[in-house]
């Protein structure tokens, strides 16, 4: 086989594996959200007071939704995030970064102990978007980075406009439930941090492989 063809096949395999892993995380989130529809919220939701005794709630909080509208909106958001990652050709280690950011998103809510309960996918969705943005800024072409910077500007503007430092709950017009701005910011920070760590680890291993 010609070396150039081998390199192309390897890249295609990595891209396919990354897309599969990324969509796999998205699918798991959606399955958990739908499976939790018939479970009482307080069994699965995030509760800061139980963080040390029931840390698994950092994972199960995504299964809790307080209305049908809430669930449908979050499922759609996960689907769009999955598409964003596939189009960006994320490698598998970025899917792992999104998975790692999942519980960390909820852990960030310990900063607001007055928020006794929290459930939903929105924070983890913001984590996924942050992973994609970070990857494209680190590895994209010049054109991709310019477009991504524009996306990042809008993303950060949204987070700031929600005033996560303000009241723990926000009541957007037209919504039947309250939103938690800090969850969005916590998710974005967790996603970016995990993506940076995954990228640095991958670069380190690749560098050692080249030297070896």
C-alpha positions as protocol buffer text, in pm:
chain_id: "A"
residue {
  index: 1
  type: UNK
  ca { x: 0 y: 0 z: 0 }
}
residue {
  index: 2
  type: UNK
  ca { x: 124 y: 347 z: -83 }
}
residue {
  index: 3
  type: UNK
  ca { x: 224 y: 536 z: 236 }
}
residue {
  index: 4
  type: UNK
  ca { x: 1 y: 833 z: 149 }
}
residue {
  index: 5
  type: UNK
  ca { x: -300 y: 604 z: 110 }
}
residue {
  index: 6
  type: UNK
  ca { x: -221 y: 442 z: 443 }
}
residue {
  index: 7
  type: UNK
  ca { x: -212 y: 781 z: 613 }
}
residue {
  index: 8
  type: UNK
  ca { x: -550 y: 876 z: 461 }
}
residue {
  index: 9
  type: UNK
  ca { x: -705 y: 549 z: 574 }
}
residue {
  index: 10
  type: UNK
  ca { x: -567 y: 600 z: 924 }
}
residue {
  index: 11
  type: UNK
  ca { x: -714 y: 949 z: 938 }
}
residue {
  index: 12
  type: UNK
  ca { x: -1050 y: 823 z: 815 }
}
residue {
  index: 13
  type: UNK
  ca { x: -1049 y: 551 z: 1079 }
}
residue {
  index: 14
  type: UNK
  ca { x: -968 y: 802 z: 1354 }
}
residue {
  index: 15
  type: UNK
  ca { x: -1240 y: 1037 z: 1232 }
}
residue {
  index: 16
  type: UNK
  ca { x: -1494 y: 753 z: 1219 }
}
residue {
  index: 17
  type: UNK
  ca { x: -1394 y: 632 z: 1566 }
}
residue {
  index: 18
  type: UNK
  ca { x: -1419 y: 986 z: 1701 }
}
residue {
  index: 19
  type: UNK
  ca { x: -1763 y: 1041 z: 1549 }
}
residue {
  index: 20
  type: UNK
  ca { x: -1885 y: 709 z: 1689 }
}
residue {
  index: 21
  type: UNK
  ca { x: -1755 y: 791 z: 2037 }
}
residue {
  index: 22
  type: UNK
  ca { x: -1898 y: 1145 z: 2029 }
}
residue {
  index: 23
  type: UNK
  ca { x: -2240 y: 1031 z: 1914 }
}
residue {
  index: 24
  type: UNK
  ca { x: -2221 y: 752 z: 2171 }
}
residue {
  index: 25
  type: UNK
  ca { x: -2189 y: 1003 z: 2456 }
}
residue {
  index: 26
  type: UNK
  ca { x: -2479 y: 1204 z: 2313 }
}
residue {
  index: 27
  type: UNK
  ca { x: -2692 y: 890 z: 2280 }
}
residue {
  index: 28
  type: UNK
  ca { x: -2617 y: 788 z: 2638 }
}
residue {
  index: 29
  type: UNK
  ca { x: -2726 y: 1130 z: 2762 }
}
residue {
  index: 30
  type: UNK
  ca { x: -3051 y: 1107 z: 2566 }
}
residue {
  index: 31
  type: UNK
  ca { x: -3126 y: 754 z: 2682 }
}
residue {
  index: 32
  type: UNK
  ca { x: -3072 y: 853 z: 3045 }
}
residue {
  index: 33
  type: UNK
  ca { x: -3294 y: 1158 z: 3005 }
}
residue {
  index: 34
  type: UNK
  ca { x: -3579 y: 955 z: 2858 }
}
residue {
  index: 35
  type: UNK
  ca { x: -3535 y: 668 z: 3105 }
}
residue {
  index: 36
  type: UNK
  ca { x: -3558 y: 909 z: 3397 }
}
residue {
  index: 37
  type: UNK
  ca { x: -3895 y: 1047 z: 3288 }
}
residue {
  index: 38
  type: UNK
  ca { x: -4086 y: 802 z: 3509 }
}
residue {
  index: 39
  type: UNK
  ca { x: -3854 y: 823 z: 3810 }
}
residue {
  index: 40
  type: UNK
  ca { x: -3924 y: 1070 z: 4094 }
}
residue {
  index: 41
  type: UNK
  ca { x: -3693 y: 1370 z: 4054 }
}
residue {
  index: 42
  type: UNK
  ca { x: -3553 y: 1364 z: 4405 }
}
residue {
  index: 43
  type: UNK
  ca { x: -3420 y: 1012 z: 4349 }
}
residue {
  index: 44
  type: UNK
  ca { x: -3184 y: 1124 z: 4072 }
}
residue {
  index: 45
  type: UNK
  ca { x: -3142 y: 1502 z: 4078 }
}
residue {
  index: 46
  type: UNK
  ca { x: -2833 y: 1693 z: 4189 }
}
residue {
  index: 47
  type: UNK
  ca { x: -2845 y: 1792 z: 4555 }
}
residue {
  index: 48
  type: UNK
  ca { x: -2543 y: 1980 z: 4695 }
}
residue {
  index: 49
  type: UNK
  ca { x: -2629 y: 1868 z: 5047 }
}
residue {
  index: 50
  type: UNK
  ca { x: -2575 y: 1505 z: 4940 }
}
residue {
  index: 51
  type: UNK
  ca { x: -2260 y: 1561 z: 4734 }
}
residue {
  index: 52
  type: UNK
  ca { x: -2028 y: 1373 z: 4969 }
}
residue {
  index: 53
  type: UNK
  ca { x: -2266 y: 1085 z: 5045 }
}
residue {
  index: 54
  type: UNK
  ca { x: -2428 y: 1042 z: 4702 }
}
residue {
  index: 55
  type: UNK
  ca { x: -2174 y: 1168 z: 4444 }
}
residue {
  index: 56
  type: UNK
  ca { x: -2337 y: 958 z: 4171 }
}
residue {
  index: 57
  type: UNK
  ca { x: -2604 y: 1227 z: 4145 }
}
residue {
  index: 58
  type: UNK
  ca { x: -2350 y: 1426 z: 3940 }
}
residue {
  index: 59
  type: UNK
  ca { x: -2420 y: 1169 z: 3665 }
}
residue {
  index: 60
  type: UNK
  ca { x: -2789 y: 1103 z: 3718 }
}
residue {
  index: 61
  type: UNK
  ca { x: -2896 y: 1468 z: 3727 }
}
residue {
  index: 62
  type: UNK
  ca { x: -2919 y: 1463 z: 3345 }
}
residue {
  index: 63
  type: UNK
  ca { x: -3204 y: 1215 z: 3375 }
}
residue {
  index: 64
  type: UNK
  ca { x: -3426 y: 1467 z: 3556 }
}
residue {
  index: 65
  type: UNK
  ca { x: -3656 y: 1707 z: 3370 }
}
residue {
  index: 66
  type: UNK
  ca { x: -3931 y: 1914 z: 3522 }
}
residue {
  index: 67
  type: UNK
  ca { x: -4161 y: 1937 z: 3220 }
}
residue {
  index: 68
  type: UNK
  ca { x: -4209 y: 1781 z: 2878 }
}
residue {
  index: 69
  type: UNK
  ca { x: -4095 y: 2107 z: 2720 }
}
residue {
  index: 70
  type: UNK
  ca { x: -3776 y: 2093 z: 2925 }
}
residue {
  index: 71
  type: UNK
  ca { x: -3703 y: 1738 z: 2810 }
}
residue {
  index: 72
  type: UNK
  ca { x: -3775 y: 1799 z: 2442 }
}
residue {
  index: 73
  type: UNK
  ca { x: -3565 y: 2117 z: 2432 }
}
residue {
  index: 74
  type: UNK
  ca { x: -3271 y: 1943 z: 2596 }
}
residue {
  index: 75
  type: UNK
  ca { x: -3290 y: 1639 z: 2368 }
}
residue {
  index: 76
  type: UNK
  ca { x: -3283 y: 1871 z: 2067 }
}
residue {
  index: 77
  type: UNK
  ca { x: -2985 y: 2056 z: 2213 }
}
residue {
  index: 78
  type: UNK
  ca { x: -2796 y: 1728 z: 2260 }
}
residue {
  index: 79
  type: UNK
  ca { x: -2871 y: 1629 z: 1901 }
}
residue {
  index: 80
  type: UNK
  ca { x: -2734 y: 1960 z: 1771 }
}
residue {
  index: 81
  type: UNK
  ca { x: -2425 y: 1924 z: 1988 }
}
residue {
  index: 82
  type: UNK
  ca { x: -2372 y: 1573 z: 1851 }
}
residue {
  index: 83
  type: UNK
  ca { x: -2395 y: 1711 z: 1496 }
}
residue {
  index: 84
  type: UNK
  ca { x: -2154 y: 1994 z: 1582 }
}
residue {
  index: 85
  type: UNK
  ca { x: -1895 y: 1744 z: 1702 }
}
residue {
  index: 86
  type: UNK
  ca { x: -1933 y: 1515 z: 1401 }
}
residue {
  index: 87
  type: UNK
  ca { x: -1897 y: 1804 z: 1156 }
}
residue {
  index: 88
  type: UNK
  ca { x: -1586 y: 1919 z: 1346 }
}
residue {
  index: 89
  type: UNK
  ca { x: -1431 y: 1569 z: 1301 }
}
residue {
  index: 90
  type: UNK
  ca { x: -1352 y: 1531 z: 1668 }
}
residue {
  index: 91
  type: UNK
  ca { x: -1120 y: 1245 z: 1769 }
}
residue {
  index: 92
  type: UNK
  ca { x: -1224 y: 992 z: 2030 }
}
residue {
  index: 93
  type: UNK
  ca { x: -1031 y: 1160 z: 2310 }
}
residue {
  index: 94
  type: UNK
  ca { x: -1255 y: 1466 z: 2274 }
}
residue {
  index: 95
  type: UNK
  ca { x: -1557 y: 1242 z: 2332 }
}
residue {
  index: 96
  type: UNK
  ca { x: -1383 y: 1125 z: 2648 }
}
residue {
  index: 97
  type: UNK
  ca { x: -1337 y: 1490 z: 2746 }
}
residue {
  index: 98
  type: UNK
  ca { x: -1712 y: 1548 z: 2709 }
}
residue {
  index: 99
  type: UNK
  ca { x: -1786 y: 1242 z: 2920 }
}
residue {
  index: 100
  type: UNK
  ca { x: -1544 y: 1363 z: 3190 }
}
residue {
  index: 101
  type: UNK
  ca { x: -1705 y: 1708 z: 3191 }
}
residue {
  index: 102
  type: UNK
  ca { x: -2048 y: 1553 z: 3250 }
}
residue {
  index: 103
  type: UNK
  ca { x: -2023 y: 1508 z: 3629 }
}
residue {
  index: 104
  type: UNK
  ca { x: -1793 y: 1810 z: 3671 }
}
residue {
  index: 105
  type: UNK
  ca { x: -2069 y: 2032 z: 3537 }
}
residue {
  index: 106
  type: UNK
  ca { x: -2290 y: 1949 z: 3834 }
}
residue {
  index: 107
  type: UNK
  ca { x: -2002 y: 1962 z: 4083 }
}
residue {
  index: 108
  type: UNK
  ca { x: -1959 y: 2331 z: 3995 }
}
residue {
  index: 109
  type: UNK
  ca { x: -2303 y: 2394 z: 4143 }
}
residue {
  index: 110
  type: UNK
  ca { x: -2167 y: 2349 z: 4495 }
}
residue {
  index: 111
  type: UNK
  ca { x: -2089 y: 2721 z: 4466 }
}
residue {
  index: 112
  type: UNK
  ca { x: -2463 y: 2781 z: 4503 }
}
residue {
  index: 113
  type: UNK
  ca { x: -2570 y: 2573 z: 4805 }
}
residue {
  index: 114
  type: UNK
  ca { x: -2904 y: 2754 z: 4807 }
}
residue {
  index: 115
  type: UNK
  ca { x: -2983 y: 2561 z: 4488 }
}
residue {
  index: 116
  type: UNK
  ca { x: -3121 y: 2258 z: 4671 }
}
residue {
  index: 117
  type: UNK
  ca { x: -3213 y: 2062 z: 4356 }
}
residue {
  index: 118
  type: UNK
  ca { x: -3101 y: 2063 z: 3994 }
}
residue {
  index: 119
  type: UNK
  ca { x: -3176 y: 1847 z: 3695 }
}
residue {
  index: 120
  type: UNK
  ca { x: -3140 y: 1860 z: 3320 }
}
residue {
  index: 121
  type: UNK
  ca { x: -2902 y: 1832 z: 3028 }
}
residue {
  index: 122
  type: UNK
  ca { x: -2834 y: 2198 z: 2954 }
}
residue {
  index: 123
  type: UNK
  ca { x: -2515 y: 2224 z: 3157 }
}
residue {
  index: 124
  type: UNK
  ca { x: -2365 y: 1915 z: 2995 }
}
residue {
  index: 125
  type: UNK
  ca { x: -2473 y: 2043 z: 2652 }
}
residue {
  index: 126
  type: UNK
  ca { x: -2274 y: 2361 z: 2716 }
}
residue {
  index: 127
  type: UNK
  ca { x: -1981 y: 2138 z: 2814 }
}
residue {
  index: 128
  type: UNK
  ca { x: -2004 y: 1957 z: 2480 }
}
residue {
  index: 129
  type: UNK
  ca { x: -2014 y: 2283 z: 2284 }
}
residue {
  index: 130
  type: UNK
  ca { x: -1710 y: 2406 z: 2477 }
}
residue {
  index: 131
  type: UNK
  ca { x: -1521 y: 2086 z: 2390 }
}
residue {
  index: 132
  type: UNK
  ca { x: -1586 y: 2135 z: 2018 }
}
residue {
  index: 133
  type: UNK
  ca { x: -1488 y: 2502 z: 2029 }
}
residue {
  index: 134
  type: UNK
  ca { x: -1167 y: 2426 z: 2218 }
}
residue {
  index: 135
  type: UNK
  ca { x: -1069 y: 2150 z: 1975 }
}
residue {
  index: 136
  type: UNK
  ca { x: -1124 y: 2367 z: 1670 }
}
residue {
  index: 137
  type: UNK
  ca { x: -929 y: 2657 z: 1820 }
}
residue {
  index: 138
  type: UNK
  ca { x: -638 y: 2426 z: 1901 }
}
residue {
  index: 139
  type: UNK
  ca { x: -623 y: 2224 z: 1580 }
}
residue {
  index: 140
  type: UNK
  ca { x: -838 y: 2388 z: 1312 }
}
residue {
  index: 141
  type: UNK
  ca { x: -725 y: 2558 z: 996 }
}
residue {
  index: 142
  type: UNK
  ca { x: -699 y: 2937 z: 987 }
}
residue {
  index: 143
  type: UNK
  ca { x: -1046 y: 2963 z: 836 }
}
residue {
  index: 144
  type: UNK
  ca { x: -1191 y: 2722 z: 1094 }
}
residue {
  index: 145
  type: UNK
  ca { x: -1036 y: 2919 z: 1376 }
}
residue {
  index: 146
  type: UNK
  ca { x: -1179 y: 3246 z: 1251 }
}
residue {
  index: 147
  type: UNK
  ca { x: -1528 y: 3098 z: 1231 }
}
residue {
  index: 148
  type: UNK
  ca { x: -1483 y: 2933 z: 1570 }
}
residue {
  index: 149
  type: UNK
  ca { x: -1374 y: 3263 z: 1727 }
}
residue {
  index: 150
  type: UNK
  ca { x: -1702 y: 3412 z: 1609 }
}
residue {
  index: 151
  type: UNK
  ca { x: -1889 y: 3117 z: 1761 }
}
residue {
  index: 152
  type: UNK
  ca { x: -1690 y: 3155 z: 2084 }
}
residue {
  index: 153
  type: UNK
  ca { x: -1778 y: 3524 z: 2101 }
}
residue {
  index: 154
  type: UNK
  ca { x: -2148 y: 3447 z: 2076 }
}
residue {
  index: 155
  type: UNK
  ca { x: -2116 y: 3159 z: 2321 }
}
residue {
  index: 156
  type: UNK
  ca { x: -1940 y: 3371 z: 2583 }
}
residue {
  index: 157
  type: UNK
  ca { x: -2185 y: 3655 z: 2523 }
}
residue {
  index: 158
  type: UNK
  ca { x: -2472 y: 3419 z: 2599 }
}
residue {
  index: 159
  type: UNK
  ca { x: -2312 y: 3301 z: 2922 }
}
residue {
  index: 160
  type: UNK
  ca { x: -2239 y: 3655 z: 3040 }
}
residue {
  index: 161
  type: UNK
  ca { x: -2590 y: 3774 z: 2949 }
}
residue {
  index: 162
  type: UNK
  ca { x: -2732 y: 3506 z: 3178 }
}
residue {
  index: 163
  type: UNK
  ca { x: -2544 y: 3661 z: 3475 }
}
residue {
  index: 164
  type: UNK
  ca { x: -2436 y: 3337 z: 3647 }
}
residue {
  index: 165
  type: UNK
  ca { x: -2316 y: 3548 z: 3941 }
}
residue {
  index: 166
  type: UNK
  ca { x: -2671 y: 3670 z: 3998 }
}
residue {
  index: 167
  type: UNK
  ca { x: -2973 y: 3482 z: 4134 }
}
residue {
  index: 168
  type: UNK
  ca { x: -2937 y: 3104 z: 4122 }
}
residue {
  index: 169
  type: UNK
  ca { x: -3262 y: 3071 z: 3926 }
}
residue {
  index: 170
  type: UNK
  ca { x: -3369 y: 3264 z: 3620 }
}
residue {
  index: 171
  type: UNK
  ca { x: -3720 y: 3271 z: 3472 }
}
residue {
  index: 172
  type: UNK
  ca { x: -3698 y: 3330 z: 3093 }
}
residue {
  index: 173
  type: UNK
  ca { x: -4011 y: 3460 z: 2929 }
}
residue {
  index: 174
  type: UNK
  ca { x: -4212 y: 3183 z: 2767 }
}
residue {
  index: 175
  type: UNK
  ca { x: -4060 y: 2904 z: 2975 }
}
residue {
  index: 176
  type: UNK
  ca { x: -4264 y: 2709 z: 3228 }
}
residue {
  index: 177
  type: UNK
  ca { x: -3960 y: 2627 z: 3441 }
}
residue {
  index: 178
  type: UNK
  ca { x: -3664 y: 2818 z: 3579 }
}
residue {
  index: 179
  type: UNK
  ca { x: -3314 y: 2789 z: 3434 }
}
residue {
  index: 180
  type: UNK
  ca { x: -2984 y: 2778 z: 3623 }
}
residue {
  index: 181
  type: UNK
  ca { x: -2730 y: 3011 z: 3459 }
}
residue {
  index: 182
  type: UNK
  ca { x: -2441 y: 2881 z: 3669 }
}
residue {
  index: 183
  type: UNK
  ca { x: -2498 y: 2530 z: 3529 }
}
residue {
  index: 184
  type: UNK
  ca { x: -2433 y: 2662 z: 3178 }
}
residue {
  index: 185
  type: UNK
  ca { x: -2115 y: 2842 z: 3283 }
}
residue {
  index: 186
  type: UNK
  ca { x: -1999 y: 2549 z: 3494 }
}
residue {
  index: 187
  type: UNK
  ca { x: -2052 y: 2317 z: 3199 }
}
residue {
  index: 188
  type: UNK
  ca { x: -1863 y: 2544 z: 2960 }
}
residue {
  index: 189
  type: UNK
  ca { x: -1567 y: 2571 z: 3197 }
}
residue {
  index: 190
  type: UNK
  ca { x: -1564 y: 2196 z: 3264 }
}
residue {
  index: 191
  type: UNK
  ca { x: -1583 y: 2118 z: 2892 }
}
residue {
  index: 192
  type: UNK
  ca { x: -1301 y: 2354 z: 2798 }
}
residue {
  index: 193
  type: UNK
  ca { x: -1079 y: 2231 z: 3082 }
}
residue {
  index: 194
  type: UNK
  ca { x: -1135 y: 1865 z: 3000 }
}
residue {
  index: 195
  type: UNK
  ca { x: -1074 y: 1929 z: 2630 }
}
residue {
  index: 196
  type: UNK
  ca { x: -745 y: 2105 z: 2705 }
}
residue {
  index: 197
  type: UNK
  ca { x: -636 y: 1821 z: 2931 }
}
residue {
  index: 198
  type: UNK
  ca { x: -730 y: 1556 z: 2673 }
}
residue {
  index: 199
  type: UNK
  ca { x: -551 y: 1746 z: 2397 }
}
residue {
  index: 200
  type: UNK
  ca { x: -236 y: 1794 z: 2606 }
}
residue {
  index: 201
  type: UNK
  ca { x: -232 y: 1425 z: 2699 }
}
residue {
  index: 202
  type: UNK
  ca { x: -276 y: 1324 z: 2335 }
}
residue {
  index: 203
  type: UNK
  ca { x: 3 y: 1558 z: 2224 }
}
residue {
  index: 204
  type: UNK
  ca { x: 234 y: 1423 z: 2494 }
}
residue {
  index: 205
  type: UNK
  ca { x: 173 y: 1063 z: 2393 }
}
residue {
  index: 206
  type: UNK
  ca { x: 213 y: 1145 z: 2024 }
}
residue {
  index: 207
  type: UNK
  ca { x: 540 y: 1320 z: 2097 }
}
residue {
  index: 208
  type: UNK
  ca { x: 674 y: 1025 z: 2295 }
}
residue {
  index: 209
  type: UNK
  ca { x: 572 y: 796 z: 2010 }
}
residue {
  index: 210
  type: UNK
  ca { x: 766 y: 1006 z: 1758 }
}
residue {
  index: 211
  type: UNK
  ca { x: 1075 y: 1003 z: 1977 }
}
residue {
  index: 212
  type: UNK
  ca { x: 1043 y: 630 z: 2029 }
}
